[in-house]
Amino acid sequence: MNLALAYLIDLLVGDPRWLPHPVVWMGKAITQLDRLLSKRQRSKWPERLIGTLFPLVIAGGVFALSYWLLQLLYAIHPWLSIALEIWLISTTIAVKGLADAGRGVYQALKKGDLALARQRLSWIVGRDTEHLDEREIARGGIETVAENIVDAVTAPLFYALLGGAPLALAYRAVNTLDSMVGYKNDKYLHLGWASARLDDIANYIPARLTVPFLVLAAGGRGKRAWQIARRDASKHPSPNSGWAEAAVAGALGIRLGGENRYHGVPSFRAYLGDPTREITPDHILQTIRMLYVSTALYLAFLLSINWLLA
């Protein structure tokens, strides 16, 4: 029941800016630890060893702090602990936020305001957006919504089922670490290695478990979504992100991937799907629909598993 209430809260409220958000605190803690650990240059293996402190301190600390806080409130009154746990789980998922972000890009494109569309896309992607045309902006919106179905919804719910709010928050800490220090550049190639690998491990099962529900959400194109996911998911540079993106590409009959630029440097990402249809802004809305339907079905599945185990 906690999962269902948390999901409902996120759908209705999302993440109001006036409420403190655990992920913001995680980001600040990661920044402080990064400053501490990045003061000296080390050789490869000492750097990797030091880098393990990121997940140990941040993810481990988040788990311990939330666990003991819930225990403390439970000692005062069980309902206080339950209420906090539901709210904490709701902060680990972002159905509304993800849908609103994609819809914002769509609305700017439909108004013909490419400058606004580029700006809104830049808020949710790491690639350069200054010179993107309508098709590339739409592609960026589709890819971001599709990829984050796992990171921002199905994976946190999976870990909330296994270990409640503490484990869901620990997962979000790992995910945030990957987004902040999991880069393969000169600074983080070794220092962020442990964070990046742990994120890959944490997402392995949820990414694959999400695909059947995207297939169901695809309706009449479910078979094609399944075929493209199986064929193209491994082409993605991430061992996990390609599953949801490829399934969405198959369902929509479009081709995702291609050249992106990061700080002016071109980077080619393997194609996912077949270009049977030209990408349009309307495909962003279709991806958002798949987000809603697939995650609702996924939640029902998790609740059924929880009921059977109980």
C-alpha positions in Angstrom: 0.0 0.0 0.0 2.9 2.4 0.7 4.1 2.1 -2.9 0.6 2.9 -4.3 0.2 5.9 -2.0 3.7 7.2 -2.9 3.0 6.8 -6.6 -0.3 8.6 -6.2 1.4 11.5 -4.3 4.0 11.9 -7.0 1.2 11.9 -9.7 -0.8 14.6 -7.9 2.0 16.7 -6.3 5.3 15.8 -7.9 8.2 17.7 -6.3 7.1 21.1 -5.2 10.1 23.5 -5.0 9.0 24.7 -1.6 9.5 21.2 -0.1 13.0 20.0 0.8 14.0 17.2 -1.5 16.4 14.4 -0.5 18.0 14.3 -3.9 19.1 17.9 -3.5 20.7 17.1 -0.2 22.4 14.1 -1.8 23.8 16.4 -4.5 25.2 18.8 -2.0 26.8 16.0 0.0 28.3 14.5 -3.2 29.8 17.9 -4.1 31.4 18.3 -0.7 32.8 14.8 -0.8 34.0 15.3 -4.3 36.0 18.4 -3.2 37.6 16.4 -0.5 38.5 13.4 -2.6 39.6 15.3 -5.7 42.3 17.4 -4.0 45.2 15.1 -5.1 46.0 13.2 -8.3 46.7 9.5 -7.8 47.5 6.6 -10.0 44.8 4.3 -11.3 44.2 1.8 -8.5 44.6 4.1 -5.5 42.2 6.4 -7.4 39.6 3.6 -7.8 40.0 2.6 -4.2 39.4 6.1 -3.0 36.5 6.4 -5.4 34.7 3.6 -3.5 34.1 6.1 -0.7 31.5 7.8 -2.9 28.9 5.0 -2.7 30.0 3.8 0.7 29.7 7.3 2.3 26.8 8.7 0.3 24.6 5.7 -0.5 25.5 3.9 2.8 24.9 7.1 4.8 21.5 7.8 3.1 20.4 4.3 3.9 21.5 4.4 7.5 20.1 7.9 8.2 16.7 7.2 6.7 16.5 3.8 8.4 17.2 5.2 11.9 15.0 8.2 11.4 12.1 5.9 10.5 12.9 3.7 13.5 12.9 6.8 15.8 9.5 7.9 14.5 8.1 4.4 14.8 9.1 4.4 18.5 7.1 7.7 18.9 4.1 6.4 16.9 3.9 3.9 14.0 1.8 6.2 11.9 4.5 8.9 11.9 6.9 6.4 10.5 4.5 5.2 7.9 3.6 8.7 6.8 7.3 9.7 6.4 8.1 6.5 4.6 5.4 7.1 2.0 6.6 10.6 1.5 10.2 9.5 1.2 9.4 6.9 -1.4 7.4 9.5 -3.4 10.5 11.7 -3.6 12.5 8.8 -5.2 10.0 8.6 -8.2 9.3 11.3 -10.7 6.4 10.4 -13.0 4.9 13.8 -12.9 8.2 15.7 -13.1 9.3 13.6 -16.1 6.0 14.0 -17.9 5.9 17.8 -17.2 9.4 18.2 -18.5 8.6 16.3 -21.7 5.4 18.2 -22.1 7.1 21.5 -21.7 9.4 20.7 -24.6 6.4 19.6 -26.7 4.4 22.7 -26.0 7.3 25.0 -27.0 7.7 23.1 -30.2 4.0 23.2 -31.1 4.2 27.0 -30.6 7.1 27.1 -33.0 9.4 28.6 -30.3 12.6 26.7 -31.0 14.6 28.9 -28.6 12.3 28.1 -25.7 12.2 24.4 -26.7 16.0 24.3 -26.8 16.2 25.9 -23.4 13.7 23.5 -21.8 15.4 20.5 -23.3 18.8 21.8 -21.9 17.3 21.5 -18.4 16.8 17.8 -18.8 19.7 16.6 -21.0 23.5 16.8 -20.9 23.9 17.4 -24.7 24.3 20.8 -26.3 21.0 22.1 -27.5 21.8 25.6 -28.9 21.6 24.6 -32.5 19.2 21.7 -32.6 16.3 21.7 -35.1 12.8 20.6 -34.3 13.4 16.9 -35.1 16.5 16.8 -32.9 14.8 18.6 -30.0 11.9 16.1 -30.2 14.4 13.2 -30.3 16.1 14.6 -27.2 12.7 14.8 -25.4 11.7 11.3 -26.4 15.0 9.8 -25.4 15.1 11.5 -22.0 11.6 10.5 -21.1 12.1 6.9 -22.3 15.5 6.4 -20.5 14.3 7.9 -17.2 11.3 5.6 -17.0 13.7 3.2 -15.4 15.9 5.6 -13.4 13.1 7.8 -12.1 10.2 5.3 -11.7 10.6 1.6 -12.1 13.9 1.1 -10.4 13.1 3.2 -7.3 9.8 1.3 -6.9 11.6 -2.0 -7.3 14.0 -1.2 -4.4 11.2 0.3 -2.3 9.4 -3.1 -2.6 12.6 -4.8 -1.5 13.7 -2.5 1.3 11.2 0.3 1.8 12.3 4.0 1.7 15.9 3.4 2.9 16.7 1.2 0.0 14.8 3.3 -2.5 16.7 6.4 -1.3 20.0 4.5 -1.4 19.3 3.6 -5.0 18.6 7.3 -5.8 21.9 8.2 -4.1 23.7 5.7 -6.4 21.8 7.1 -9.4 22.7 10.7 -8.4 26.4 9.7 -7.9 26.5 8.2 -11.4 25.1 11.4 -12.9 27.6 13.6 -11.0 30.8 11.6 -10.9 30.3 8.6 -13.2 31.9 10.2 -16.3 34.7 8.7 -18.3 36.8 11.9 -18.4 40.2 12.7 -17.0 38.9 13.6 -13.6 36.4 10.8 -13.0 37.6 7.9 -15.1 38.9 6.1 -12.0 37.5 8.2 -9.2 33.9 7.7 -10.4 34.4 4.1 -11.6 32.8 2.5 -8.5 29.8 4.8 -8.7 29.2 4.1 -12.4 29.6 0.3 -12.0 27.3 0.2 -9.0 24.6 2.2 -10.9 24.9 -0.4 -13.8 24.4 -3.2 -11.3 21.5 -1.5 -9.5 19.6 -0.9 -12.8 20.3 -4.3 -14.4 17.1 -6.1 -13.2 14.7 -3.0 -13.2 15.7 -2.1 -16.8 14.9 -5.5 -18.1 11.8 -5.9 -15.9 10.4 -2.7 -17.3 10.4 -3.9 -21.0 7.3 -6.2 -20.7 5.2 -3.3 -19.4 6.4 -1.0 -22.1 5.3 -3.7 -24.5 1.9 -3.8 -23.0 1.7 0.0 -23.1 2.5 -0.1 -26.8 -0.8 -1.8 -27.5 -1.0 -3.1 -31.1 2.7 -2.3 -31.6 3.8 -4.3 -28.6 5.3 -7.1 -30.7 7.5 -4.6 -32.6 8.5 -2.9 -29.3 9.6 -6.3 -28.0 11.5 -7.1 -31.1 13.4 -3.8 -31.3 14.2 -3.9 -27.6 15.8 -7.4 -28.0 17.6 -6.4 -31.2 18.9 -3.0 -30.3 19.2 -2.5 -26.5 22.8 -3.8 -26.4 23.8 -1.1 -28.9 23.4 1.6 -26.3 26.6 2.7 -24.5 24.8 2.0 -21.2 24.1 -1.7 -20.4 20.7 -0.7 -19.1 19.4 2.5 -20.7 19.0 1.0 -24.1 16.1 -1.3 -23.0 13.5 1.3 -22.4 14.7 3.6 -25.3 14.7 0.7 -27.8 11.2 -0.5 -26.7 9.8 3.0 -27.1 11.5 3.4 -30.5 9.9 0.1 -31.6 6.5 1.1 -30.3 6.6 4.5 -32.1 8.1 3.2 -35.3 11.0 5.7 -35.1 14.7 5.7 -34.9 16.5 7.1 -31.9 20.2 7.7 -31.4 22.6 9.5 -33.7 25.0 12.4 -33.2 24.9 14.5 -30.1 27.4 17.2 -29.0 28.7 17.6 -25.5 30.6 20.9 -24.9 31.1 21.2 -28.6 32.5 17.7 -29.0 30.5 15.4 -31.3 29.6 11.9 -30.0 27.7 9.3 -32.0 25.2 7.1 -30.3 24.2 3.9 -32.1 20.8 3.9 -33.7 17.8 2.2 -31.9 14.8 1.3 -33.9 13.9 1.7 -37.6 13.0 5.0 -39.2 9.6 3.9 -40.5 8.2 7.2 -39.3 9.7 10.7 -39.1 10.2 11.9 -35.6 7.7 14.7 -34.7 6.8 16.6 -31.5 3.7 14.4 -31.1 6.0 11.4 -30.4 7.0 13.1 -27.1 3.3 12.9 -26.0 3.1 9.3 -27.1 6.2 8.5 -25.0 4.6 10.3 -22.0 1.5 8.1 -22.5 3.7 5.0 -22.5 5.4 6.4 -19.3 2.0 6.6 -17.5 0.6 3.3 -18.7 3.7 1.2 -18.3 4.5 2.5 -14.8 0.9 2.0 -13.6 1.0 -1.6 -14.9 4.4 -2.1 -13.3 3.2 -0.8 -10.0 0.2 -3.2 -10.1 2.6 -6.0 -10.8 4.8 -5.1 -7.8 1.7 -4.8 -5.5 0.6 -8.3 -6.7 4.1 -9.7 -5.8 4.0 -8.0 -2.4 0.5 -9.4 -1.8 1.5 -12.9 -2.7 4.6 -12.7 -0.5 2.6 -11.4 2.4 
